[in-house]
Amino acid sequence: MSEGILYKGRRFINMDTQIQITGSREVLVENCRKILEYNDVFVKVKTWDMTVQVWGSGLSVNDFNSGGIYICGKIQSVELMRNG
Amino acid sequence: MNAMLNDIRGIICFKASGVKIYRFINGVREEGIVCTNQHCTDQVFYGQIYSKDRKKLESLARNLNIELEITEKKGMRFKVLRYRWRAGILIGLTVLSGFVFYISNTVVSIEVCGNSAVTDERIIDALGETGIYKGRFIADINFLECERRLRLSIPELAWTGIRHTGSRIVVDVTEVTPKPEMVLDDVPCNIVASKNAQITSVIVHRGQLIKQKGEAVKKGDVIISGVVEDDKGKSITRHAMGEITGIYKEDMTFTQYYTERKAVYDEKSTNKKYIEFFGARIPAFLKKAEFDTYDYNECTNYFMLFGRKIPIGIVHANYAPFSYEETEFSQEEAEKLLSQQAALYEKNFYDSFGITVLDRSIELKTDSEKAEYIVSYTLEGNIAEDREIFIKEAPYN
């Protein structure tokens, strides 16, 4: 019950995690809170309710200070894990 | 567009490493620093920021004990800042500004439009007298006054308009339509003799011939009368027309003094060059041409750029110095000069008017100062002259 209310609330204030994958070259993670791990082949970022793991090669991040980050490079997989 | 903006804003590439590298990466985000091209290799973080965020980044790195290194600075602002203390650039910019101001506010070229009979040079010379010449400060020119004065100085101009587009003065002119030569062939007139002569040929186009070929006439005698009788015997006046040739005499005196003041030109003339630069003349020589009296002529060769003449060129000035000297002539030389004078007179006043010189008798008169040729010419040429018939107007009934 409370989870349903939280979900609706986050959607209402647009704080839900949004992920947009463009081909295999770019992943946009909106409402990113923290970068947990970062190297050429792996980027792990934390959003409000989940952790997003992006695997690939030659990964780089562009942050335009809009709350989201663009992960660019050759993307191989995107993994989602629920927090806590 | 984005590249141009980045060029103006300035981009700084950096490299950061340290124990708290992830706190630094997230700190960059939390500080609101726009950071692009981020990548992390072997715990070394690379990225690009705008130059305005540099202080924030350095402060963050200091707080987290991160070793920060600026690897590259991209953009125009860094290039400009690098050269800001170069005196040459400042002087160059000042000179350039001065030059732009000069060519924007002074007359650099004068263009004349709409003229055909009056030459460009004449109009430009007249403009110079009214106060419009190359190098003149445009703001000082009273265009209305100059237009008026230009019109007055060249009577062949009916209308003038002077305007300026930038540093170019454009003079629009309209020339007066020349009055055609009026042949008043309806005005009653006689043809009379203009000289005492003997008639050698007569061609009558209209009128009644009074004097015949071979007859002698005095100046003013009627040769072809404009008063003729019609079929009914009534006298009517006409415009007499015809060609009358006669033989007549004319005396001319030519004088040559034994001593004459004459301009003697130096054998060597001097050439100098100037560089014309947007109306200003810069001498391209060290020593000035210093002569008391000289003839001067010049020609300007302008440089061309993409087929168009630009107001930069080289002026070739030629100075032909001369001095006045008293020249003595012997009797023989004086006679030779008199013969030349007579020949020149005949060429100019007889040959060019179709008058034939039948005979000439020359009398030489000399005194201590001069020699004189008194030449009696026997000439054959036109002796006809129109003379209007004045008729008393009939009373109006």
HADDOCK unambig.tbl for C-alpha pairs under 7 A between the chains (distance, minus, plus):
assign (segid A and resid 34 and name CA) (segid B and resid 26 and name CA) 6.01 0.50 0.50
assign (segid A and resid 35 and name CA) (segid B and resid 26 and name CA) 6.24 0.50 0.50
assign (segid A and resid 36 and name CA) (segid B and resid 22 and name CA) 6.89 0.50 0.50
assign (segid A and resid 38 and name CA) (segid B and resid 40 and name CA) 6.02 0.50 0.50
assign (segid A and resid 39 and name CA) (segid B and resid 39 and name CA) 6.72 0.50 0.50
assign (segid A and resid 39 and name CA) (segid B and resid 40 and name CA) 4.65 0.50 0.50
assign (segid A and resid 39 and name CA) (segid B and resid 41 and name CA) 5.50 0.50 0.50
assign (segid A and resid 40 and name CA) (segid B and resid 39 and name CA) 6.79 0.50 0.50
assign (segid A and resid 40 and name CA) (segid B and resid 40 and name CA) 6.19 0.50 0.50
assign (segid A and resid 40 and name CA) (segid B and resid 41 and name CA) 6.04 0.50 0.50
assign (segid A and resid 59 and name CA) (segid B and resid 39 and name CA) 6.66 0.50 0.50
assign (segid A and resid 60 and name CA) (segid B and resid 37 and name CA) 6.03 0.50 0.50
assign (segid A and resid 60 and name CA) (segid B and resid 38 and name CA) 5.18 0.50 0.50
assign (segid A and resid 60 and name CA) (segid B and resid 39 and name CA) 4.49 0.50 0.50
assign (segid A and resid 61 and name CA) (segid B and resid 36 and name CA) 6.56 0.50 0.50
assign (segid A and resid 61 and name CA) (segid B and resid 37 and name CA) 5.87 0.50 0.50
assign (segid A and resid 61 and name CA) (segid B and resid 38 and name CA) 4.71 0.50 0.50
assign (segid A and resid 61 and name CA) (segid B and resid 39 and name CA) 6.21 0.50 0.50
assign (segid A and resid 62 and name CA) (segid B and resid 35 and name CA) 6.23 0.50 0.50
assign (segid A and resid 62 and name CA) (segid B and resid 36 and name CA) 4.13 0.50 0.50
assign (segid A and resid 62 and name CA) (segid B and resid 37 and name CA) 5.46 0.50 0.50
assign (segid A and resid 62 and name CA) (segid B and resid 38 and name CA) 6.00 0.50 0.50
assign (segid A and resid 63 and name CA) (segid B and resid 34 and name CA) 5.81 0.50 0.50
assign (segid A and resid 63 and name CA) (segid B and resid 35 and name CA) 5.18 0.50 0.50
assign (segid A and resid 63 and name CA) (segid B and resid 36 and name CA) 5.58 0.50 0.50
assign (segid A and resid 64 and name CA) (segid B and resid 34 and name CA) 4.78 0.50 0.50
assign (segid A and resid 64 and name CA) (segid B and resid 35 and name CA) 6.39 0.50 0.50
assign (segid A and resid 65 and name CA) (segid B and resid 29 and name CA) 6.70 0.50 0.50
assign (segid A and resid 65 and name CA) (segid B and resid 32 and name CA) 5.60 0.50 0.50
assign (segid A and resid 65 and name CA) (segid B and resid 33 and name CA) 6.40 0.50 0.50
assign (segid A and resid 65 and name CA) (segid B and resid 34 and name CA) 5.25 0.50 0.50
